[in-house]
Amino acid sequence: MNEKPLVGISTCLLGENVRYDGGHKLNHYLRDVLGRYVGFFPVCPEVECGMSIPREALRLVDIDGDIRLMTQKTKKDMTSQMAKWMPQKLFELSDMPLCGFIFKSKSPSSGLKGVKVYKQNGGVTKNGVGIFAKGVTGFFPFLPVEEDGRLNDSSLRENFIERIFVMQRWYKVNEGRKLLVKIMDFHTGHKYILMAHCPKTLKELGAFIADGKMHPINDVYEEYFGKFIIALGKIATVQKNTNVLLHIMGYFKKNLTKDEKEELKSLIDNYYKKLVPLIVPITLLNHYVRKYKNPYLEQQFYLNPHPMELMLRNHV
């Protein structure tokens, strides 16, 4: 696919001076690295709902169990202003082929996890969700979402970006008439991706598709992808990746010499022992796929789930 997947992002992460203090929170990896392979749609909820630059800093405040968005010093309640603006923005986003969203961590409007919530009688908890982030995740329950801080973790970063490109492929499945065969092809191409994340869901969805003709096609599409994308939210562990690698290796048992089999098995073992990154055995497997032209493996996205230049599988 030549077109880039579209990803929503907090505007300040792209270096725009929209923060309360007139500054930004430029994330060089997101703008300069990931930005070469995805298209960004920036959103600053505070500015877009009508707040000025600069402006008084905001915080989440727990008022008798009701979480409010308030200015820190003057204690002005900005919740209604944000709430009036947000539905229009959510509907605008729903008209786009949005493949993911990256939020600014700790923000009372955009933080996804662990945002500070202040109590009226004093004390602070760190279990809040930004007002806008909560709106997005509620409106788009299957949309891959993350925040900038968590993307410093190599496993979380790989998992999130993998789901972005899965979402892009799912939009293709939804183009034109909905057909069961489209889901079957999608499922086939993502077999080993699912196996690496959740083998149980792989079996469940296989059985679900087999009975797909028994249900309305719209229901099949919705239920299938809901379970699929939730399963991909689980981290692909070394153990599950190793299982996938061995499954793929089995396709070459009649092609490889004894020495080639031993070399491939050694690389898989070294990956399992965390001596080499996943890209090492994957590279050799891709070589054999090209050499022996296995049609089934050629359609497996597990072997090429995202641009190699992002080097998401290069960590140990």
VEXDREN-2710 file (C-alpha; in Angstrom, 1 decimal):
% VEXDREN-2710
k/r/px/py/pz
1/MET/0.0/0.0/0.0
2/ASN/1.5/3.3/-1.1
3/GLU/-0.7/5.7/0.9
4/LYS/0.2/6.5/4.5
5/PRO/-2.1/5.5/7.4
6/LEU/-3.7/8.5/9.0
7/VAL/-2.9/9.0/12.7
8/GLY/-4.4/11.6/15.1
9/ILE/-1.9/13.3/17.3
10/SER/-1.7/16.0/20.0
11/THR/-0.6/19.1/18.1
12/CYS/2.2/20.0/20.6
13/LEU/4.0/16.8/19.9
14/LEU/4.7/18.0/16.3
15/GLY/6.4/21.2/17.7
16/GLU/3.5/23.6/17.4
17/ASN/3.4/26.3/20.1
18/VAL/0.0/25.6/21.4
19/ARG/0.6/24.7/25.1
20/TYR/-0.7/26.8/28.0
21/ASP/2.7/28.4/28.4
22/GLY/3.0/29.2/24.6
23/GLY/5.5/26.4/24.1
24/HIS/5.5/22.9/22.6
25/LYS/6.5/19.3/23.4
26/LEU/8.1/18.3/20.2
27/ASN/8.8/14.6/19.9
28/HIS/11.5/14.1/17.3
29/TYR/10.8/10.4/16.9
30/LEU/7.2/10.9/16.1
31/ARG/7.6/13.9/13.8
32/ASP/10.9/13.0/12.1
33/VAL/10.9/9.2/12.1
34/LEU/7.4/7.8/12.3
35/GLY/6.2/10.9/10.4
36/ARG/7.9/9.6/7.2
37/TYR/5.5/6.6/7.1
38/VAL/2.2/7.9/8.5
39/GLY/0.2/11.0/7.9
40/PHE/-0.6/13.0/11.0
41/PHE/-3.9/14.8/11.8
42/PRO/-3.0/17.2/14.7
43/VAL/-5.6/18.1/17.4
44/CYS/-5.2/20.5/20.3
45/PRO/-8.5/20.3/22.2
46/GLU/-7.8/23.3/24.5
47/VAL/-7.0/25.7/21.7
48/GLU/-9.6/24.3/19.3
49/CYS/-12.4/24.7/21.9
50/GLY/-11.6/28.4/22.1
51/MET/-8.9/28.8/24.8
52/SER/-6.1/31.3/24.2
53/ILE/-2.3/30.9/23.8
54/PRO/-0.9/31.4/26.4
55/ARG/-3.6/30.5/28.9
56/GLU/-3.9/29.5/32.5
57/ALA/-2.9/26.0/33.2
58/LEU/-5.6/23.4/33.7
59/ARG/-6.1/20.5/36.0
60/LEU/-8.7/17.7/36.6
61/VAL/-10.6/18.2/39.8
62/ASP/-12.8/15.6/41.6
63/ILE/-16.0/17.4/42.8
64/ASP/-18.1/14.9/44.6
65/GLY/-17.2/12.1/42.2
66/ASP/-17.6/14.3/39.1
67/ILE/-14.3/15.0/37.3
68/ARG/-14.1/18.6/36.1
69/LEU/-11.6/20.4/33.9
70/MET/-10.7/23.6/35.8
71/THR/-8.1/26.4/35.7
72/GLN/-5.4/25.9/38.4
73/LYS/-5.4/29.4/40.0
74/THR/-8.7/31.0/39.3
75/LYS/-10.6/27.6/39.5
76/LYS/-12.7/28.4/36.5
77/ASP/-14.7/25.4/35.2
78/MET/-13.9/24.8/31.6
79/THR/-15.6/21.4/31.3
80/SER/-18.7/22.7/29.5
81/GLN/-16.6/24.6/26.9
82/MET/-14.7/21.5/26.1
83/ALA/-17.8/19.3/26.1
84/LYS/-19.6/21.6/23.6
85/TRP/-16.7/21.5/21.2
86/MET/-15.9/17.9/21.4
87/PRO/-18.8/16.1/19.6
88/GLN/-18.2/18.1/16.4
89/LYS/-14.5/17.1/16.5
90/LEU/-15.4/13.5/17.1
91/PHE/-17.8/13.4/14.2
92/GLU/-15.1/15.1/12.0
93/LEU/-12.6/12.3/13.0
94/SER/-15.2/9.7/12.2
95/ASP/-15.3/10.8/8.6
96/MET/-11.6/10.0/8.3
97/PRO/-9.8/6.7/7.8
98/LEU/-8.2/7.2/11.2
99/CYS/-5.8/4.4/12.0
100/GLY/-4.6/5.5/15.5
101/PHE/-4.2/8.4/17.9
102/ILE/-1.2/9.5/19.9
103/PHE/-2.0/11.7/23.0
104/LYS/0.2/13.9/25.1
105/SER/0.9/12.2/28.4
106/LYS/-0.2/13.8/31.7
107/SER/-2.3/16.4/30.0
108/PRO/-5.7/17.1/31.7
109/SER/-7.3/17.2/28.3
110/SER/-5.3/14.6/26.3
111/GLY/-3.5/12.4/28.8
112/LEU/-4.4/8.7/28.3
113/LYS/-3.3/7.2/31.6
114/GLY/-2.3/8.3/35.1
115/VAL/-3.3/11.9/34.8
116/LYS/-3.4/13.8/38.1
117/VAL/-6.8/14.3/39.7
118/TYR/-7.0/16.8/42.5
119/LYS/-9.5/16.4/45.3
120/GLN/-11.4/19.4/46.8
121/ASN/-10.3/18.6/50.3
122/GLY/-6.6/18.2/49.3
123/GLY/-4.7/15.2/48.0
124/VAL/-4.0/14.0/44.5
125/THR/-4.5/10.7/42.7
126/LYS/-2.9/9.6/39.5
127/ASN/-5.7/7.6/37.9
128/GLY/-7.3/10.2/35.7
129/VAL/-7.9/10.3/31.9
130/GLY/-7.8/13.6/29.9
131/ILE/-11.3/14.8/28.9
132/PHE/-10.6/14.7/25.2
133/ALA/-8.7/11.4/25.4
134/LYS/-11.7/9.8/27.2
135/GLY/-14.0/11.2/24.5
136/VAL/-11.9/9.7/21.7
137/THR/-11.5/6.2/23.3
138/GLY/-15.2/6.1/24.1
139/PHE/-16.3/7.2/20.6
140/PHE/-13.7/4.9/18.8
141/PRO/-13.5/1.8/21.0
142/PHE/-11.4/-0.2/18.5
143/LEU/-9.0/2.6/17.6
144/PRO/-5.3/2.0/18.5
145/VAL/-4.3/4.7/21.0
146/GLU/-1.1/5.5/22.9
147/GLU/0.6/8.5/24.5
148/ASP/4.1/9.8/23.8
149/GLY/5.7/8.7/27.0
150/ARG/4.7/5.1/26.7
151/LEU/6.0/5.0/23.1
152/ASN/9.6/5.1/24.5
153/ASP/9.1/1.5/25.4
154/SER/10.2/-0.6/22.4
155/SER/7.5/-3.3/22.9
156/LEU/4.7/-0.8/23.3
157/ARG/5.9/1.2/20.3
158/GLU/6.1/-1.9/18.1
159/ASN/2.7/-3.1/19.2
160/PHE/1.0/0.3/18.6
161/ILE/2.6/0.9/15.2
162/GLU/1.8/-2.6/14.1
163/ARG/-1.9/-2.0/14.9
164/ILE/-1.8/1.3/12.9
165/PHE/-0.9/-0.6/9.7
166/VAL/-3.5/-3.3/10.5
167/MET/-6.2/-0.7/10.8
168/GLN/-5.1/0.7/7.4
169/ARG/-5.5/-2.8/5.8
170/TRP/-8.9/-3.2/7.6
171/TYR/-10.2/0.0/5.9
172/LYS/-9.4/-1.7/2.6
173/VAL/-11.5/-4.7/3.6
174/ASN/-14.4/-2.3/4.2
175/GLU/-14.2/-0.7/0.8
176/GLY/-17.1/-1.5/-1.5
177/ARG/-19.5/-4.3/-0.8
178/LYS/-19.1/-6.2/2.4
179/LEU/-18.3/-9.9/1.7
180/LEU/-17.4/-12.8/3.9
181/VAL/-14.6/-13.8/1.5
182/LYS/-12.9/-10.4/2.2
183/ILE/-12.8/-11.2/6.0
184/MET/-11.5/-14.7/5.2
185/ASP/-8.7/-13.3/3.1
186/PHE/-7.9/-10.7/5.8
187/HIS/-7.9/-13.5/8.5
188/THR/-5.6/-15.7/6.4
189/GLY/-3.1/-12.9/5.8
190/HIS/-3.0/-12.1/9.5
191/LYS/-2.9/-15.7/10.8
192/TYR/0.6/-15.5/12.3
193/ILE/0.2/-12.0/13.6
194/LEU/-2.8/-13.2/15.6
195/MET/-0.8/-16.3/16.7
196/ALA/1.9/-14.1/18.0
197/HIS/-0.5/-12.0/20.0
198/CYS/-3.3/-14.4/21.1
199/PRO/-3.4/-18.0/19.8
200/LYS/-6.8/-18.5/21.6
201/THR/-8.4/-15.6/19.6
202/LEU/-6.9/-17.0/16.4
203/LYS/-8.8/-20.3/16.9
204/GLU/-12.0/-18.5/18.0
205/LEU/-12.1/-16.2/15.0
206/GLY/-11.4/-19.1/12.6
207/ALA/-14.5/-20.9/14.0
208/PHE/-16.5/-17.7/13.9
209/ILE/-15.7/-17.1/10.2
210/ALA/-16.6/-20.7/9.4
211/ASP/-20.1/-20.0/10.6
212/GLY/-20.1/-16.5/9.1
213/LYS/-22.9/-17.3/6.7
214/MET/-25.3/-17.8/9.6
215/HIS/-25.1/-14.1/10.6
216/PRO/-25.8/-10.7/8.9
217/ILE/-22.6/-9.6/7.2
218/ASN/-22.5/-6.2/9.1
219/ASP/-22.5/-8.1/12.4
220/VAL/-19.8/-10.4/11.2
221/TYR/-17.6/-7.5/10.2
222/GLU/-18.1/-5.7/13.5
223/GLU/-17.7/-8.7/15.8
224/TYR/-14.7/-10.1/13.9
225/PHE/-12.7/-6.9/14.0
226/GLY/-13.6/-6.1/17.6
227/LYS/-12.2/-9.4/18.8
228/PHE/-9.3/-9.1/16.4
229/ILE/-8.0/-5.7/17.4
230/ILE/-8.5/-6.4/21.1
231/ALA/-6.3/-9.5/20.7
232/LEU/-3.6/-7.4/18.9
233/GLY/-3.5/-5.1/21.9
234/LYS/-1.8/-7.9/23.8
235/ILE/2.0/-7.8/23.5
236/ALA/3.6/-10.4/21.3
237/THR/5.9/-12.2/23.6
238/VAL/9.2/-13.9/22.8
239/GLN/7.6/-17.3/23.5
240/LYS/4.7/-16.7/21.2
241/ASN/6.9/-15.3/18.5
242/THR/9.2/-18.3/18.7
243/ASN/6.2/-20.5/18.2
244/VAL/5.3/-18.6/15.1
245/LEU/8.8/-18.8/13.8
246/LEU/8.9/-22.6/14.2
247/HIS/5.5/-22.9/12.4
248/ILE/6.8/-20.9/9.5
249/MET/10.0/-22.9/9.4
250/GLY/8.0/-26.0/9.0
251/TYR/6.9/-24.9/5.5
252/PHE/10.5/-25.3/4.3
253/LYS/11.3/-28.8/5.7
254/LYS/11.4/-30.2/2.1
255/ASN/13.4/-27.3/0.7
256/LEU/16.2/-26.7/3.1
257/THR/19.4/-28.8/3.5
258/LYS/20.4/-30.2/6.9
259/ASP/22.8/-27.3/7.4
260/GLU/20.3/-24.7/6.4
261/LYS/17.7/-26.1/8.9
262/GLU/20.3/-26.1/11.6
263/GLU/21.3/-22.5/10.9
264/LEU/17.6/-21.4/10.9
265/LYS/16.8/-23.3/14.1
266/SER/19.9/-21.9/15.8
267/LEU/18.8/-18.3/14.9
268/ILE/15.4/-19.0/16.3
269/ASP/16.9/-20.5/19.5
270/ASN/19.1/-17.4/19.9
271/TYR/16.1/-15.2/19.5
272/TYR/14.3/-17.2/22.2
273/LYS/17.3/-16.8/24.5
274/LYS/17.2/-13.0/23.8
275/LEU/20.7/-13.1/22.2
276/VAL/19.5/-11.6/18.8
277/PRO/16.5/-9.5/17.9
278/LEU/13.4/-10.8/16.1
279/ILE/14.5/-9.2/12.8
280/VAL/17.4/-11.8/12.5
281/PRO/15.4/-15.0/12.0
282/ILE/12.7/-13.0/10.2
283/THR/15.2/-11.8/7.6
284/LEU/16.3/-15.4/6.9
285/LEU/12.7/-16.6/6.7
286/ASN/11.9/-13.8/4.2
287/HIS/14.9/-14.9/2.1
288/TYR/13.5/-18.5/1.9
289/VAL/10.0/-17.2/1.1
290/ARG/11.4/-15.3/-1.8
291/LYS/13.7/-18.1/-2.9
292/TYR/11.1/-20.9/-2.8
293/LYS/8.1/-18.7/-3.6
294/ASN/5.7/-20.1/-1.1
295/PRO/2.4/-18.5/-2.0
296/TYR/0.8/-18.9/1.5
297/LEU/3.8/-17.3/3.3
298/GLU/4.0/-14.6/0.7
299/GLN/0.7/-13.2/1.9
300/GLN/1.5/-13.4/5.6
301/PHE/1.8/-9.9/7.0
302/TYR/3.7/-11.2/10.1
303/LEU/6.8/-11.3/7.9
304/ASN/6.4/-7.7/6.8
305/PRO/3.9/-6.0/9.1
306/HIS/5.3/-2.4/8.9
307/PRO/8.1/-0.5/7.2
308/MET/11.4/-2.1/7.9
309/GLU/13.0/1.3/8.1
310/LEU/11.2/1.9/11.4
311/MET/13.4/-0.9/12.9
312/LEU/10.7/-2.0/15.3
313/ARG/12.0/-5.6/15.5
314/ASN/15.6/-4.7/16.0
315/HIS/15.5/-4.6/19.8
316/VAL/16.4/-7.5/22.1
END
